[in-house]
């Protein structure tokens, strides 16, 4: 048997009662699990199937390397989202949707795991700016963060700041927000409401350009509607 600490990124109902869980684990990085019987009427464990819930998963030994790990026991390490809030819920769905895309091929990374733990904490506390900082900050982990250069315009294609505005650059206001976040200069930093959608669009655009097969998360329209 093996034990995994894992953040739930997504899950898929399989048959009438079972589910496939896609997680980012502390021990192995991205890992999928097969959970039997979670949708039976008497099973209370389905309450754990909340995006970004941190789980302790115990598995049985698998026969072949190609098989999903079969869950023997599942526990909630810390459910930060036990009290339902529509804004928090929409944000957790969006962040987990985003992470499911970019972590599918990621191996163990304890620093990244700690970053996910921090964003979960910030979201649970109602920090409405945390996901902007998080998505820009973790670009450093993947080695595709914009180069820190002089200039007030971020060229999203080249991944660098430049002094002149061009078709591939963000406007000055959004570029400066990127620079603040990249320099971790965001203590008490506030983002104006009218700038948040533009900033989020710029983050998604950057990931589309620099991250293979990245697409706009399907949960984005709901997030935008909730936070308008």
N, CA and C of each residue as an Amber inpcrd file, in Angstrom:
protein
   684
   0.8420000  -1.2040000   0.0000000   0.0000000   0.0000000   0.0000000
   0.8760000   1.2530000   0.0000000   0.3480000   2.2900000  -0.6160000
   1.0410000   3.5670000  -0.6590000   0.0870000   4.6780000  -0.2400000
   0.6500000   5.7330000   0.3370000  -0.1610000   6.8740000   0.7510000
   0.2910000   8.1120000  -0.0110000  -0.6990000   8.9120000  -0.4160000
  -0.4250000  10.1200000  -1.1690000  -1.1790000  11.2960000  -0.5490000
  -0.4600000  12.4010000  -0.3650000  -1.1280000  13.6680000  -0.0800000
  -1.4050000  14.3000000  -1.4310000  -2.6440000  14.7220000  -1.6760000
  -3.0100000  15.1080000  -3.0360000  -4.0480000  16.2210000  -3.0640000
  -3.8600000  17.1520000  -3.9920000  -4.8900000  18.1460000  -4.2670000
  -5.7360000  17.6450000  -5.4290000  -7.0360000  17.5940000  -5.2320000
  -7.9450000  17.1400000  -6.2750000  -8.0970000  18.2300000  -7.3320000
  -7.7270000  17.9080000  -8.5830000  -7.8400000  18.8680000  -9.6810000
  -9.1280000  18.6810000 -10.4700000  -9.5060000  17.4310000 -10.6850000
 -10.7610000  17.1440000 -11.3850000 -11.1580000  15.7020000 -11.1130000
 -12.4040000  15.3740000 -11.4010000 -12.8630000  13.9950000 -11.2370000
 -13.9270000  13.7010000 -12.2820000 -14.0420000  12.4390000 -12.6130000
 -14.9700000  11.9960000 -13.6480000 -15.7590000  10.8010000 -13.1340000
 -17.0700000  10.8860000 -13.1690000 -17.8960000   9.7550000 -12.7540000
 -17.7200000   8.6190000 -13.7520000 -17.5090000   7.4180000 -13.2220000
 -17.2750000   6.2430000 -14.0650000 -18.3210000   5.1940000 -13.7320000
 -19.1810000   4.8900000 -14.7040000 -20.2740000   3.9710000 -14.4130000
 -21.2770000   4.6140000 -13.4790000 -21.9530000   3.7990000 -12.7010000
 -22.9860000   4.3120000 -11.7970000 -22.4370000   4.8040000 -10.4660000
 -21.3750000   4.1640000  -9.9800000 -20.9610000   4.4200000  -8.6020000
 -19.4920000   4.8180000  -8.4170000 -18.6900000   4.6920000  -9.4530000
 -17.2550000   4.8880000  -9.3030000 -16.8080000   6.2360000  -9.8730000
 -15.5380000   6.5830000  -9.6110000 -15.0040000   7.8470000 -10.1160000
 -13.5080000   7.7250000 -10.3840000 -13.0490000   8.4930000 -11.3480000
 -11.6180000   8.6270000 -11.6200000 -11.2000000  10.0070000 -11.1320000
 -10.1910000  10.0360000 -10.2690000  -9.7130000  11.2870000  -9.6890000
  -8.3920000  11.6850000 -10.3360000  -8.2790000  12.9280000 -10.7330000
  -7.0280000  13.4660000 -11.2530000  -6.4900000  14.4450000 -10.2160000
  -5.2830000  14.1840000  -9.7490000  -4.7360000  14.9300000  -8.6160000
  -3.2920000  15.3570000  -8.8650000  -2.8710000  16.3430000  -8.0870000
  -1.4380000  16.6330000  -8.0170000  -0.9760000  16.2170000  -6.6350000
  -0.0790000  15.2280000  -6.5920000   0.3330000  14.6470000  -5.3190000
   1.6810000  15.1810000  -4.8650000   1.8640000  15.1540000  -3.5760000
   3.1380000  15.5820000  -2.9880000   4.2470000  14.5890000  -3.3080000
   3.8930000  13.3270000  -3.4720000   4.8820000  12.2590000  -3.6380000
   5.2640000  11.9970000  -5.0940000   4.2920000  12.0630000  -6.0100000
   4.5310000  11.6540000  -7.4040000   4.2440000  12.7220000  -8.4420000
   3.7780000  13.8820000  -8.0260000   3.3130000  14.8540000  -9.0040000
   1.9220000  14.4790000  -9.4870000   1.6420000  14.6810000 -10.7700000
   0.3030000  14.3770000 -11.2970000   0.0510000  12.8740000 -11.2440000
  -1.1270000  12.5060000 -10.7320000  -1.4650000  11.0940000 -10.5680000
  -2.9740000  10.9290000 -10.6550000  -3.4030000   9.8510000 -11.3010000
  -4.8300000   9.5480000 -11.3870000  -5.1550000   8.3240000 -10.5400000
  -6.3450000   8.3150000  -9.9590000  -6.7730000   7.2470000  -9.0520000
  -8.1630000   6.7600000  -9.4450000  -8.4280000   5.4930000  -9.1460000
  -9.7560000   4.9170000  -9.3620000 -10.4080000   4.6940000  -8.0110000
 -11.5350000   5.3510000  -7.8000000 -12.2380000   5.2950000  -6.5250000
 -13.5570000   4.5530000  -6.7010000 -13.6770000   3.3820000  -6.0940000
 -14.8740000   2.5520000  -6.2360000 -15.9740000   2.9680000  -5.2500000
 -17.2150000   2.9010000  -5.7230000 -18.3740000   3.0150000  -4.8450000
 -18.6370000   4.3630000  -4.2280000 -17.9850000   5.4220000  -4.7120000
 -18.1400000   6.7130000  -4.0500000 -19.5270000   7.3100000  -4.2650000
 -20.2420000   6.8710000  -5.3300000 -21.5530000   7.4320000  -5.6140000
 -22.7050000   6.5630000  -5.1010000 -22.4000000   5.5500000  -4.3020000
 -23.4770000   4.7820000  -3.6900000 -24.1870000   5.6480000  -2.6460000
 -25.4270000   5.3570000  -2.3820000 -26.2510000   6.2350000  -1.5460000
 -25.7190000   6.4010000  -0.1280000 -25.0670000   5.3700000   0.3920000
 -24.6010000   5.4310000   1.7800000 -23.1600000   5.9260000   1.9180000
 -22.5060000   6.1810000   0.8090000 -21.1020000   6.6010000   0.8690000
 -21.0120000   8.1130000   1.1010000 -20.4450000   8.4900000   2.2230000
 -20.3240000   9.9030000   2.5740000 -19.0510000  10.5360000   2.0030000
 -18.2040000   9.7120000   1.3810000 -16.9220000  10.2010000   0.8820000
 -17.0850000  11.1160000  -0.3370000 -18.2340000  11.0770000  -0.9960000
 -18.4100000  11.9440000  -2.1690000 -18.3690000  13.4180000  -1.7760000
 -18.5460000  13.7090000  -0.4960000 -18.4150000  15.0920000  -0.0210000
 -16.9840000  15.5930000  -0.1580000 -16.0280000  14.6520000  -0.3010000
 -14.6220000  15.0400000  -0.4690000 -14.3130000  15.4920000  -1.8910000
 -15.2100000  15.2140000  -2.8190000 -14.9470000  15.5260000  -4.2210000
 -15.2270000  16.9980000  -4.5030000 -14.3620000  17.8180000  -3.9540000
 -14.4180000  19.2680000  -4.1110000 -13.1080000  19.7150000  -4.7430000
 -13.1420000  20.4420000  -5.8440000 -11.8950000  20.8890000  -6.4740000
 -10.9630000  21.5910000  -5.4860000  -9.7020000  21.2070000  -5.5280000
  -8.6230000  21.7310000  -4.6840000  -8.7050000  21.2700000  -3.2290000
  -9.6150000  20.3320000  -2.9540000  -9.6130000  19.7260000  -1.6230000
  -8.3360000  18.9080000  -1.4730000  -7.6800000  19.0320000  -0.3170000
  -6.4630000  18.2600000  -0.0650000  -6.8320000  16.9360000   0.5930000
  -6.4130000  15.8440000  -0.0440000  -6.8130000  14.5070000   0.3720000
  -5.6080000  13.6660000   0.7820000  -5.8620000  12.7110000   1.6490000
  -4.8980000  11.6570000   1.9430000  -5.4560000  10.3860000   1.3300000
  -4.7650000   9.8670000   0.3200000  -5.2530000   8.7210000  -0.4380000
  -4.3400000   7.5190000  -0.2090000  -4.9310000   6.4270000   0.2410000
  -4.2030000   5.1760000   0.4090000  -4.6010000   4.2410000  -0.7240000
  -3.6130000   3.6590000  -1.4050000  -3.8930000   2.8020000  -2.5630000
  -3.4050000   1.3780000  -2.3230000  -3.9780000   0.4650000  -3.0840000
  -3.4780000  -0.9110000  -3.0880000  -2.4330000  -1.0190000  -4.1870000
  -1.5650000  -2.0040000  -4.0860000  -0.5380000  -2.2100000  -5.1070000
  -1.1970000  -2.5650000  -6.4280000  -0.7400000  -1.9330000  -7.5110000
  -1.3280000  -2.2200000  -8.8170000  -0.5560000  -3.3240000  -9.5270000
  -1.2580000  -4.0570000 -10.3750000  -0.6520000  -5.1960000 -11.0560000
   0.2150000  -4.7650000 -12.2280000  -0.2160000  -3.7280000 -12.9480000
   0.5150000  -3.2680000 -14.1110000   0.7230000  -1.7610000 -14.0300000
   1.8030000  -1.3120000 -14.6300000   2.1370000   0.1000000 -14.5670000
   1.1380000   0.9730000 -15.3100000   0.3900000   0.3910000 -16.2370000
  -0.5630000   1.1620000 -17.0320000  -1.9090000   1.3330000 -16.3350000
  -2.1350000   0.6030000 -15.2610000  -3.4160000   0.6850000 -14.5740000
  -3.4730000   1.8880000 -13.6510000  -4.6870000   2.4190000 -13.4500000
  -4.8840000   3.4690000 -12.4710000  -4.6450000   2.9050000 -11.0780000
  -4.1840000   3.7470000 -10.1830000  -4.0320000   3.3230000  -8.7940000
  -5.4130000   3.1870000  -8.1670000  -5.6610000   2.0400000  -7.5480000
  -6.9500000   1.7660000  -6.9270000  -6.9520000   2.2740000  -5.4890000
  -7.9340000   3.1030000  -5.1820000  -8.0180000   3.6990000  -3.8500000
  -8.5690000   2.6880000  -2.8520000  -7.8370000   2.5020000  -1.7720000
  -8.2940000   1.6420000  -0.6710000  -9.0000000   2.4870000   0.3890000
  -8.4610000   3.6900000   0.6120000  -9.0170000   4.5690000   1.6460000
  -8.7840000   6.0130000   1.2230000  -9.7620000   6.8610000   1.4850000
  -9.6240000   8.2770000   1.1640000 -10.0810000   9.1060000   2.3570000
  -9.2710000  10.1050000   2.6900000  -9.5710000  10.9820000   3.8140000
  -9.3240000  12.4220000   3.3830000  -9.9740000  13.3440000   4.0600000
  -9.7460000  14.7560000   3.7950000  -8.7150000  15.2820000   4.7780000
  -7.5890000  15.7510000   4.2580000  -6.5600000  16.3210000   5.1390000
  -7.0560000  17.6330000   5.7230000  -7.5240000  18.4910000   4.8340000
  -8.0530000  19.7780000   5.2830000  -8.9650000  20.3270000   4.2070000
 -10.2540000  20.3020000   4.4460000 -11.2010000  20.8560000   3.4910000
 -11.4110000  22.3250000   3.8080000 -10.7200000  23.1700000   3.0540000
 -10.7800000  24.6090000   3.3060000 -12.0700000  25.2370000   2.8040000
 -12.8840000  24.4500000   2.0940000 -14.0620000  25.0090000   1.4640000
 -15.3420000  24.3540000   1.9870000 -15.3700000  24.0510000   3.2670000
 -16.5230000  23.3610000   3.8490000 -17.7680000  24.2470000   3.8720000
 -17.5870000  25.5570000   3.9950000 -18.7200000  26.4830000   3.9740000
 -18.8830000  27.0260000   2.5590000 -20.0210000  26.7360000   1.9460000
 -20.2070000  27.1010000   0.5440000 -20.3110000  28.6120000   0.3760000
 -19.5660000  29.1090000  -0.5760000 -19.6100000  30.5150000  -0.9700000
 -19.4870000  30.5450000  -2.4830000 -20.3980000  31.2250000  -3.1700000
 -20.4440000  31.1540000  -4.6220000 -19.1860000  31.7260000  -5.2680000
 -18.6150000  32.7800000  -4.6960000 -17.3940000  33.3670000  -5.2610000
 -16.2010000  32.4360000  -5.0640000 -16.0770000  31.8920000  -3.8640000
 -14.9820000  30.9710000  -3.5770000 -15.1140000  29.7150000  -4.4320000
 -16.3470000  29.2180000  -4.5650000 -16.5720000  28.0170000  -5.3610000
 -16.1930000  28.2290000  -6.8240000 -16.6160000  29.3480000  -7.4110000
 -16.2990000  29.6270000  -8.8130000 -14.8020000  29.7920000  -9.0170000
 -14.1230000  30.3640000  -8.0380000 -12.6780000  30.5570000  -8.1440000
 -11.9230000  29.2380000  -8.0070000 -12.3650000  28.3730000  -7.1080000
 -11.7000000  27.0740000  -6.9630000 -11.8790000  26.2190000  -8.2210000
 -13.0610000  26.2710000  -8.8270000 -13.2820000  25.5350000 -10.0750000
 -12.3570000  26.0520000 -11.1730000 -12.2200000  27.3640000 -11.2490000
 -11.3720000  27.9490000 -12.2860000  -9.9090000  27.5850000 -12.0710000
  -9.4170000  27.7350000 -10.8550000  -8.0070000  27.4370000 -10.5680000
  -7.7100000  25.9610000 -10.7750000  -8.6070000  25.0800000 -10.3410000
  -8.3820000  23.6430000 -10.5280000  -8.4330000  23.2770000 -12.0090000
  -9.3220000  23.9120000 -12.7650000  -9.4120000  23.7160000 -14.2160000
  -8.0970000  24.1280000 -14.8850000  -7.5920000  25.2590000 -14.4780000
  -6.3300000  25.7860000 -14.9820000  -5.1790000  24.8280000 -14.6630000
  -5.1010000  24.4120000 -13.4060000  -4.0140000  23.5350000 -12.9630000
  -4.0730000  22.1580000 -13.6220000  -5.2690000  21.6500000 -13.8470000
  -5.3920000  20.3370000 -14.4780000  -4.7210000  20.3360000 -15.8450000
  -4.8070000  21.4570000 -16.5410000  -4.1540000  21.5640000 -17.8530000
  -2.6320000  21.5840000 -17.7500000  -2.1120000  22.4160000 -16.8750000
  -0.6690000  22.6750000 -16.8880000   0.1440000  21.6700000 -16.0610000
  -0.5430000  20.8310000 -15.2680000   0.1880000  19.8930000 -14.4130000
   0.1190000  18.4490000 -14.8890000  -0.5160000  18.1990000 -16.0280000
  -0.7450000  16.8200000 -16.4760000   0.5550000  16.0340000 -16.6810000
   1.6230000  16.7200000 -16.9620000   2.8990000  16.0280000 -17.2050000
   3.9460000  16.3440000 -16.1480000   3.5050000  16.9160000 -15.0350000
   4.4560000  17.3390000 -14.0100000   4.7490000  16.2360000 -12.9960000
   6.0240000  16.0880000 -12.6820000   6.4590000  15.1220000 -11.6800000
   6.4920000  15.7840000 -10.2990000   7.0650000  15.1050000  -9.3520000
   7.1150000  15.6270000  -7.9850000   7.8380000  16.9710000  -7.9410000
   7.2320000  17.9240000  -7.2650000   7.8390000  19.2290000  -7.0560000
   7.2650000  19.7790000  -5.7570000   8.0440000  19.6500000  -4.6920000
   7.5450000  20.0330000  -3.3730000   7.2770000  21.5250000  -3.2700000
   8.0730000  22.3120000  -3.9910000   7.8580000  23.7580000  -3.9760000
   6.5260000  24.1020000  -4.6400000   6.2460000  23.4580000  -5.7610000
   4.9810000  23.6720000  -6.4540000   3.8080000  23.2230000  -5.5830000
   3.9690000  22.1030000  -4.9080000   2.9090000  21.6090000  -4.0190000
   2.6200000  22.6460000  -2.9230000   3.6820000  23.2340000  -2.3960000
   3.5020000  24.2490000  -1.3460000   2.8260000  25.4980000  -1.9000000
   3.0930000  25.8100000  -3.1760000   2.4410000  26.9540000  -3.8120000
   0.9370000  26.7050000  -3.9690000   0.5830000  25.4860000  -4.3160000
  -0.8410000  25.1450000  -4.4370000  -1.5070000  25.2360000  -3.0680000
  -0.8140000  24.7680000  -2.0680000  -1.3470000  24.8370000  -0.7030000
  -1.6070000  26.2870000  -0.2960000  -0.7050000  27.1700000  -0.7070000
  -0.8450000  28.5890000  -0.3700000  -2.0200000  29.2260000  -1.1160000
  -2.1860000  28.9060000  -2.4020000  -3.2980000  29.4990000  -3.1490000
  -4.6370000  28.9880000  -2.5990000  -4.6940000  27.7420000  -2.1810000
  -5.9130000  27.2050000  -1.5690000  -6.2480000  27.9780000  -0.2960000
  -5.2290000  28.2440000   0.5060000  -5.4320000  29.0180000   1.7430000
  -5.9370000  30.4240000   1.4260000  -5.3150000  31.0690000   0.4410000
  -5.6980000  32.4410000   0.0960000  -7.1270000  32.5080000  -0.4320000
  -7.4860000  31.5430000  -1.2730000  -8.8570000  31.5170000  -1.8100000
  -9.8640000  31.3090000  -0.6890000  -9.5420000  30.3990000   0.2250000
 -10.4610000  30.0960000   1.3290000 -10.6790000  31.3050000   2.2340000
  -9.7050000  32.2120000   2.2540000  -9.8160000  33.4280000   3.0660000
 -10.4750000  34.5750000   2.3030000 -10.8880000  34.2940000   1.0500000
 -11.5890000  35.3020000   0.2770000 -10.6980000  36.2990000  -0.4240000
  -9.4200000  35.9500000  -0.6230000  -8.5000000  36.8320000  -1.3250000
  -8.7960000  36.8040000  -2.8220000  -9.4280000  37.8430000  -3.3210000
  -9.8790000  37.8650000  -4.7160000  -8.7700000  38.1910000  -5.7060000
  -7.5590000  38.4810000  -5.2110000  -6.4190000  38.7600000  -6.0860000
  -5.4650000  37.5840000  -6.2030000  -5.6110000  36.5990000  -5.3610000
  -4.5920000  35.5690000  -5.2050000  -4.3000000  34.7890000  -6.4750000
  -5.3210000  34.5140000  -7.2960000  -5.0860000  33.6990000  -8.4880000
  -4.2520000  34.4310000  -9.5310000  -4.3660000  35.7710000  -9.6050000
  -3.5220000  36.5210000 -10.5360000  -2.0500000  36.3470000 -10.1650000
  -1.7580000  36.5600000  -8.8870000  -0.3830000  36.4280000  -8.4080000
   0.1390000  35.0060000  -8.6130000  -0.7110000  34.0410000  -8.3070000
  -0.3260000  32.6390000  -8.3790000   0.0520000  32.2300000  -9.8010000
  -0.7960000  32.5430000 -10.7730000  -0.5470000  32.1000000 -12.1500000
   0.6780000  32.7620000 -12.7590000   0.9420000  34.0090000 -12.3990000
   2.1450000  34.6810000 -12.9000000   3.3740000  34.1710000 -12.1700000
   3.2540000  33.9720000 -10.8700000   4.3910000  33.5400000 -10.0610000
   4.8940000  32.1490000 -10.4610000   3.9800000  31.1970000 -10.7160000
   4.4320000  29.8310000 -10.9940000   5.0120000  29.6710000 -12.3990000
   4.9190000  30.7000000 -13.2300000   5.6150000  30.6450000 -14.5190000
   7.1180000  30.4500000 -14.3140000   7.6220000  30.9430000 -13.1910000
   9.0520000  30.7850000 -12.8730000   9.4040000  29.3120000 -12.7010000
   8.4900000  28.5360000 -12.1210000   8.7370000  27.1100000 -11.8960000
   8.8850000  26.3730000 -13.2200000   8.1100000  26.7900000 -14.2220000
   8.1450000  26.1340000 -15.5300000   9.2210000  26.7060000 -16.4480000
   9.9120000  27.7320000 -15.9880000  10.9920000  28.3170000 -16.7830000
  10.5170000  29.1410000 -17.9600000   9.2960000  29.6580000 -17.9120000
   8.7710000  30.4530000 -19.0180000   8.3120000  31.8260000 -18.5380000
   8.8400000  32.2650000 -17.4230000   8.4910000  33.5690000 -16.8890000
   9.1060000  34.6750000 -17.7470000   8.4240000  35.8020000 -17.9250000
   9.0070000  36.9110000 -18.6920000  10.3390000  37.3610000 -18.0990000
  11.2680000  37.7190000 -18.9760000  12.5640000  38.2150000 -18.5350000
  12.3850000  39.5790000 -17.8860000  13.0750000  39.7760000 -16.7760000
  12.9740000  41.0430000 -16.0570000  13.9190000  42.0600000 -16.6920000
  13.3710000  42.9020000 -17.5640000  14.1590000  43.8950000 -18.2870000
  13.5380000  45.2690000 -18.1330000  14.2850000  46.2830000 -18.5420000
  13.7500000  47.6370000 -18.5410000  12.6670000  47.7350000 -19.6110000
  11.7570000  48.6400000 -19.3860000  10.6530000  48.8100000 -20.3200000
   9.3280000  48.6170000 -19.6380000   8.3260000  49.3050000 -20.1260000
   7.0070000  49.2970000 -19.4950000   5.9670000  48.4910000 -20.2650000
   6.4080000  47.7800000 -21.3290000   5.4630000  47.0160000 -22.1320000
   5.9110000  45.5650000 -22.2290000   5.0310000  44.6440000 -21.8230000
   5.3610000  43.2230000 -21.8760000   5.0130000  42.6550000 -23.2510000
   6.0250000  42.1590000 -23.9230000   5.8170000  41.4680000 -25.1890000
   5.4910000  40.0210000 -24.8620000   4.2480000  39.6130000 -25.0710000
   3.8010000  38.2850000 -24.6410000   4.3850000  37.1740000 -25.5130000
   4.7130000  37.4830000 -26.7460000   5.2840000  36.4690000 -27.6320000
   6.7460000  36.1990000 -27.2940000   7.5110000  37.2630000 -27.0910000
   8.9330000  37.1260000 -26.7780000   9.1710000  36.8100000 -25.3060000
   8.2000000  37.1300000 -24.4670000   8.3670000  36.9020000 -23.0350000
   9.3780000  37.8410000 -22.4180000   9.2890000  39.1130000 -22.7850000
  10.2170000  40.1080000 -22.2490000   9.5680000  41.4840000 -22.2670000
  10.1100000  42.3620000 -21.4230000   9.6160000  43.7340000 -21.3890000
  10.4240000  44.5830000 -22.3720000   9.7460000  45.5380000 -22.9650000
  10.4300000  46.4160000 -23.9070000   9.9130000  47.8380000 -23.7480000
  10.6320000  48.7830000 -24.3400000  10.3270000  50.1940000 -24.1210000
   9.2870000  50.7400000 -25.0930000   9.0650000  50.0400000 -26.1980000
   8.1260000  50.5260000 -27.2010000   6.8890000  49.6270000 -27.2660000
   5.7290000  50.2460000 -27.4960000   4.4870000  49.5010000 -27.6660000
   4.4130000  48.9300000 -29.0750000   4.0900000  47.6330000 -29.1850000
   3.9260000  46.9830000 -30.4740000   2.6660000  46.1250000 -30.4240000
   2.3560000  45.4680000 -31.5320000   1.1420000  44.6540000 -31.6070000
   1.1820000  43.4610000 -30.6460000   2.3770000  42.9830000 -30.3210000
   2.5150000  41.8260000 -29.4290000   2.6840000  42.2110000 -27.9660000
   2.5730000  43.4910000 -27.6450000   2.7750000  43.9220000 -26.2640000
   1.4370000  44.2140000 -25.5890000   1.4460000  44.0870000 -24.2750000
   0.2920000  44.4760000 -23.4740000   0.3470000  45.9830000 -23.2570000
  -0.7770000  46.5720000 -22.8920000  -0.7380000  48.0130000 -22.6200000
   0.0640000  48.2750000 -21.3540000   0.3920000  49.5120000 -21.1420000
   1.3210000  49.8860000 -20.0660000   0.7810000  49.5090000 -18.6920000
  -0.4890000  49.7560000 -18.4630000  -1.0740000  49.4750000 -17.1440000
  -0.9710000  47.9970000 -16.7880000  -1.3750000  47.1090000 -17.7040000
  -1.3450000  45.6780000 -17.4210000   0.0930000  45.1760000 -17.3610000
   0.9620000  45.7140000 -18.1950000   2.3790000  45.3190000 -18.1830000
   3.0230000  45.6410000 -16.8440000   2.7000000  46.8120000 -16.2980000
   3.2750000  47.2100000 -15.0040000   2.7650000  46.3140000 -13.8850000
   1.5050000  45.9010000 -13.9500000   0.9880000  44.9640000 -12.9460000
   1.7780000  43.6590000 -13.0050000   2.0250000  43.1570000 -14.2220000
   2.8550000  41.9500000 -14.3890000   4.2160000  42.1540000 -13.7280000
   4.8330000  43.2960000 -13.9620000   6.1740000  43.5430000 -13.4300000
   6.1580000  43.5770000 -11.9110000   5.1420000  44.2020000 -11.3200000
   5.0010000  44.2250000  -9.8630000   4.9320000  42.8010000  -9.3070000
   4.0990000  41.9870000  -9.9270000   3.9140000  40.6230000  -9.4390000
   5.1800000  39.7950000  -9.6230000   5.8320000  39.9240000 -10.7750000
   7.0700000  39.1660000 -11.0380000   8.1710000  39.5350000 -10.0510000
   8.1800000  40.7860000  -9.6270000   9.1830000  41.2410000  -8.6610000
   8.7290000  41.0300000  -7.2210000   7.5730000  40.3540000  -7.0810000
   6.9930000  40.0740000  -5.7610000   6.8320000  41.3510000  -4.9450000
   6.4540000  42.4050000  -5.6600000   6.2810000  43.7150000  -5.0410000
   4.7900000  44.0130000  -4.9290000   4.0640000  43.0980000  -4.2640000
   2.6120000  43.2540000  -4.2080000   2.0550000  43.2800000  -2.7840000
   2.8350000  43.7660000  -1.8590000   2.3280000  43.9580000  -0.5120000
   1.2930000  45.0740000  -0.5420000   0.0940000  44.7520000  -0.1160000
  -1.0220000  45.7060000  -0.1370000  -1.3130000  46.2230000  -1.5470000
  -0.9240000  45.4450000  -2.5590000  -1.1430000  45.8500000  -3.9460000
  -2.5820000  45.5600000  -4.3450000  -3.2370000  46.5590000  -4.8970000
  -4.6330000  46.4150000  -5.2890000  -4.7580000  46.5200000  -6.8120000
  -5.6660000  45.7430000  -7.3630000  -5.9220000  45.7810000  -8.7930000
  -7.3210000  46.3510000  -9.0010000  -7.4070000  47.4160000  -9.7710000
  -8.6980000  48.0570000 -10.0080000  -9.6600000  47.0790000 -10.6720000
 -10.9180000  47.1910000 -10.3300000 -11.9240000  46.2600000 -10.8430000
 -11.9400000  46.2210000 -12.3600000 -11.8090000  47.3860000 -12.9920000
 -11.8710000  47.4490000 -14.4540000 -10.6270000  46.8580000 -15.1190000
  -9.5730000  46.5950000 -14.3350000  -8.3420000  46.0320000 -14.8900000
  -8.2470000  44.5170000 -14.7080000  -9.1000000  43.9450000 -13.8820000
  -8.9570000  42.5210000 -13.5380000  -9.2060000  41.6040000 -14.7330000
 -10.2620000  41.8740000 -15.5080000 -10.5490000  41.0330000 -16.6720000
  -9.4110000  41.1300000 -17.6920000  -8.8920000  42.3330000 -17.9120000
  -7.7780000  42.5210000 -18.8480000  -6.5390000  41.7640000 -18.3800000
  -6.2910000  41.7950000 -17.0770000  -5.1310000  41.0840000 -16.5380000
  -5.3010000  39.5820000 -16.7070000  -6.4850000  39.0700000 -16.3820000
  -6.7260000  37.6360000 -16.5100000  -6.6290000  37.1940000 -17.9720000
  -7.1680000  38.0050000 -18.8790000  -7.0600000  37.6950000 -20.3080000
  -5.6020000  37.6480000 -20.7490000  -4.7810000  38.5480000 -20.2070000
  -3.3610000  38.5730000 -20.5730000  -2.6310000  37.3390000 -20.0400000
  -3.0120000  36.8670000 -18.8720000  -2.4060000  35.6590000 -18.3030000
  -2.7480000  34.4430000 -19.1620000  -4.0240000  34.3350000 -19.5330000
  -4.4520000  33.2100000 -20.3770000  -3.7430000  33.2630000 -21.7280000
  -3.6210000  34.4560000 -22.3000000  -2.9200000  34.6110000 -23.5800000
  -1.4680000  34.1740000 -23.4510000  -0.8120000  34.5520000 -22.3770000
   0.6040000  34.1900000 -22.1770000   0.7590000  32.6670000 -22.0930000
  -0.1240000  32.0210000 -21.3500000  -0.0660000  30.5590000 -21.2310000
  -0.3450000  29.8930000 -22.5820000  -1.2720000  30.4440000 -23.3550000
  -1.5590000  29.8650000 -24.6680000  -0.3360000  29.9040000 -25.5720000
   0.4290000  30.9760000 -25.4870000   1.6070000  31.1500000 -26.3370000
   2.7650000  30.2760000 -25.8720000   2.9400000  30.1460000 -24.5670000
   4.1520000  29.5170000 -24.0340000   3.9430000  28.1240000 -23.4430000
   2.6760000  27.6990000 -23.3330000   2.4170000  26.3850000 -22.7400000
   1.7320000  25.5040000 -23.7760000   2.3270000  24.3460000 -24.1360000
   1.7560000  23.4940000 -25.1950000   0.3140000  23.0690000 -24.8990000
  -0.5520000  23.2320000 -25.8830000  -1.9400000  22.7470000 -25.8400000
  -2.8120000  23.4280000 -24.7930000  -2.3630000  24.5610000 -24.2610000
  -3.1990000  25.2450000 -23.2790000  -4.3760000  25.9220000 -23.9880000
  -5.5480000  25.8420000 -23.3660000  -6.7350000  26.4800000 -23.9160000
  -7.4700000  27.2340000 -22.8100000  -8.3270000  28.1380000 -23.1980000
  -9.0770000  28.9140000 -22.2080000  -9.9400000  27.9910000 -21.3570000
  -9.7870000  28.0140000 -20.0370000 -10.5980000  27.1400000 -19.1720000
 -12.0940000  27.3570000 -19.3950000 -12.8280000  26.2650000 -19.4410000
 -14.2610000  26.3410000 -19.6910000 -15.0040000  27.0590000 -18.5670000
 -14.3860000  27.1140000 -17.3990000 -15.0320000  27.7470000 -16.2500000
 -14.8530000  29.2670000 -16.2360000 -14.1210000  29.8180000 -17.2020000
 -13.8640000  31.2660000 -17.2150000 -15.1360000  32.1090000 -17.2930000
 -16.0900000  31.8140000 -18.1930000 -17.2910000  32.6660000 -18.2670000
 -18.0490000  32.7630000 -16.9490000 -18.1120000  31.6540000 -16.2190000
 -18.8010000  31.6640000 -14.9190000 -18.0520000  32.5510000 -13.9360000
 -16.7270000  32.4290000 -13.9300000 -15.9060000  33.2490000 -13.0290000
 -16.1040000  34.7310000 -13.3170000 -16.0680000  35.0900000 -14.5840000
 -16.2240000  36.4970000 -14.9720000 -17.5980000  37.0200000 -14.5630000
 -18.6240000  36.2030000 -14.7780000 -19.9820000  36.6160000 -14.4320000
 -20.1360000  36.8220000 -12.9250000 -19.5500000  35.9380000 -12.1440000
 -19.6600000  36.0150000 -10.6840000 -18.9390000  37.2310000 -10.1370000
 -17.7780000  37.5580000 -10.7210000 -16.9620000  38.6300000 -10.1710000
 -17.2110000  39.9900000 -10.8120000 -18.1530000  40.0790000 -11.7520000
 -18.4790000  41.3610000 -12.3590000 -19.1630000  42.2840000 -11.3360000
